Every structure is written in C-alpha cells, then in structure tokens.
Amino acid sequence: MAELINLRTARKRAKRRDENIRAAGNRLAHGQPKSQRKRDAAQREKATRDLDQHRITQEAADDLPGCQTLDRDRGS
C-alpha cells in the first residue's frame, strides 16, 4: 500500500521551498544591507591597519640586534 500524504502539509512545504528560492534570488539581486557593507569595510580597514602597524621597515630592521639583511634586500 502506498504511503499516505497530507496534502495541506505538502502544499505548505512546497510554498516554503518556493519562497526560499525566491528569497535567495532577491538576496543576490539586491545585495547586502548598507550597515553590513559598512561593517565589512571597517573590518577590512582595521585588518589592513593592524598589519601595517606590525610591518618592520628597513630602518627598523637595521636597528634590531641579530637581524641581518642581504644586499639584494636593500635594492643595491
């Protein structure tokens, strides 16, 4: 004997599935909210700033004891 299906439940599942597909399409079409774009940009800027603060310049490397640089690194 075949499995019984509640048609009301099946219609609701189909409707939810269609709404989720439509919502995914709308998310692609309309992009991210402005607040999320601003937050992501601020996080990228902070990450860049943090990396730049930890960067060792050539002058600072010359002052560090035990840090040897090769002539090819100096551009000579």
C-alpha positions in Angstrom: 0.0 0.0 0.0 1.2 3.5 -0.8 2.2 6.0 1.9 -0.5 8.5 2.8 0.4 12.1 2.3 -1.3 15.1 4.0 -1.9 17.4 1.0 -2.1 20.5 3.2 1.4 19.7 4.7 2.7 19.0 1.2 1.4 22.4 -0.1 3.0 24.2 2.8 6.3 22.5 2.2 6.2 23.4 -1.5 5.3 27.0 -0.7 8.2 27.3 1.8 10.6 25.9 -0.7 9.4 28.3 -3.4 9.6 31.2 -1.0 13.2 30.3 0.0 14.2 30.0 -3.7 12.7 33.5 -4.4 14.3 34.9 -1.3 17.7 33.6 -2.4 17.2 35.3 -5.8 16.3 38.6 -4.1 19.4 38.4 -1.9 21.5 38.1 -5.0 19.6 40.8 -6.9 19.6 43.4 -4.1 22.9 42.7 -2.3 23.8 43.3 1.3 22.3 46.0 3.6 24.2 49.2 3.9 25.0 48.6 7.6 26.6 45.2 6.7 28.6 46.7 3.9 29.9 49.5 6.2 30.8 46.9 8.9 32.7 44.7 6.4 34.6 47.7 5.1 35.5 48.8 8.6 36.8 45.3 9.4 38.9 45.2 6.2 40.3 48.6 7.1 41.1 47.6 10.6 42.8 44.4 9.4 45.0 46.4 7.0 45.8 49.0 9.6 46.8 46.2 12.1 49.0 44.5 9.6 50.7 47.8 8.7 51.4 48.5 12.3 53.3 45.2 12.6 55.3 45.7 9.5 59.0 46.0 10.0 60.6 48.7 7.9 64.2 48.5 6.6 65.3 51.2 9.0 63.8 49.3 12.0 65.3 46.1 10.8 68.8 47.7 10.8 68.3 48.7 14.4 67.3 45.2 15.6 70.1 43.1 17.0 70.7 39.8 15.2 68.7 40.9 12.2 70.8 40.7 9.1 69.8 41.8 5.7 71.2 40.9 2.4 72.4 43.4 -0.2 69.7 42.2 -2.6 67.1 43.1 0.0 68.3 46.7 0.1 68.0 47.2 -3.6 71.7 47.7 -4.2 
